[in-house]
Amino acid sequence: MLAAGATAAGARAASPGATGAPPAAAPDPAVAAVTSRVVPVPSSVRPGGGAFRIAAGTPITLDAGSSAPARDVADYAAGLLRPATGYALPVVTGRAAHGVAEGGAADGDPAGIVLALGDPDQGLGDEGYRLRTTGASVLISARTAAGLYHGVQTLRQLLPAAVESRSALPDTDWTVPSTDITDVPRYAYRGAMLDVARHFFTVAQVERFIDQLALYKINTLHLHLTDDQGWRIAVDSWPRLTGYGGSTQVGGGPGGFYTQADYREIVAYAGAHFLDVVPEIDGPGHSNAALASYPRLNCDGTSPALYTGTSVGFSTLCAAREDTYDFLGDVIGEVAALTPGPYLHIGGDEAQSTSAADYVSYVDRVQRIVADHGKTAIGWHQIDAAHPAAGTIAQYWGTAGNEQEVAAAAQAGTRVIMSPANRSYLDMKYTSSTTLGKSWAGYVDVRASYDWDPATYVKGVPASAVYGVEAPLWTETLKTTADLDYMAFPRLPGIAELGWSPAATHDWDTYRVRLSAQAPRWDAMGISYYRSAQVAWPAG
């Protein structure tokens, strides 16, 4: 969606032309001031009505009559900007101001940082926004509070990276460059997954991860809550799942689990940042923690020992026993009741110990259970071998890009989330010298994780069937917050850009400039990232 005089975010403007073609014209400096630093790059960028400087007297003005969620966004913006600027930035109410930056501010127009809900542009949809500057204001308008929130994240990245400081920096120039941005997401689903089953991570660690996702406009946190090595969500009707099944992890550590109150806190924190939580209850494989906890879930009625290794494919719930579906009904019922979002992930991968017939029976039954509890099922793409129900979403994690079952299911109406392991798996080693992570899908440096198109990656999958993208972070080798940071950054922002920005903006040479500009922000946020040789990072 390009306005007159704009490029597709100016993102390709500095790239060399094809062989024999003249180089593209240099971008407008006002456009480049945005496209060289904001990730994901916005859909459309034009010069604005003047640069705006945040100063001691700047207010945050919210439309009178705005909803409580919009007020929460204004309070969030104030809390984000106050520490580093040292300014009061009071949140005040004013009149609607959707036209403030069209041709310059008029007498009586609100000044300062203006958040306006109810933008008349229906093309903004549920998450889009406009951000326009004049010398007197920066106006963020949207149709929803989620759109306002995403606009605040762009404002954040337009300010110096020092804005991430939690201490006042009085000599800093807090100027927003002159710009007029219209920005909407490419895909409705833009996710990241955190595996808390192989190694357990606390509520505070998960909330820190949510903060990082929100900066890049990711709107879904997929929590891998159960696996062979641990069960991490309390289920009142099956208490031994966590009391025993959650008592260890890879390598034999103490494990851990979330009480239902803990999980509600994570869900609420994610919701405040406009992310849905997708809980995953994996099966029929990856189920040793459950099998060890309850003998009747095993076909022979005998529980295996707890498992602390990293092998896969050896466990299976007993698809032939009705106890299995009573168990799933209770578990899914409790987890669904705790989860306001629309989705529940049923796993379905690496079920080598389940017969083909039992696998189909299991997947078909569990989809019905999920639907009975008011949720839409997501499963790893192996569920396409069963009978995907109407609405069920397959999550592709292959590497070949030619899986016929995935294509056939997509052509029949099954939506697909793209997470190819050799592109989007954040636990893959960057290079052979990376000490963390695994390499079964190959080495995935920063360019490989960015330089692909979700719409065309799997042959035969219609572009219209691609529902979005997700970057999974498996934790067999990851134990600490620093480990998570190192494997997620700098690859996570690239997956976020593939999910948000138009395909026409995807260009490695211009993206790596934007990515490099993020480094001072990560430093200020305390993110310990991998300094890939593929990116010209700032000195320091």
Helices and strands as residue ranges (DSSP letters): H 29-35, E 44-46, E 52-53, E 60-63, H 68-85, E 91-94, E 112-117, G 122-124, E 129-133, E 137-142, H 145-158, G 161-164, E 175-176, E 180-183, E 189-195, H 203-215, E 220-224, E 226-227, E 230-231, H 240-243, G 250-252, H 260-272, E 276-283, H 288-293, G 295-297, H 322-338, E 343-347, H 356-372, E 376-380, G 381-385, E 393-396, H 404-411, E 415-418, H 421-424, H 446-450, G 463-465, E 466-473, H 481-488, H 491-500, G 503-505, H 508-525
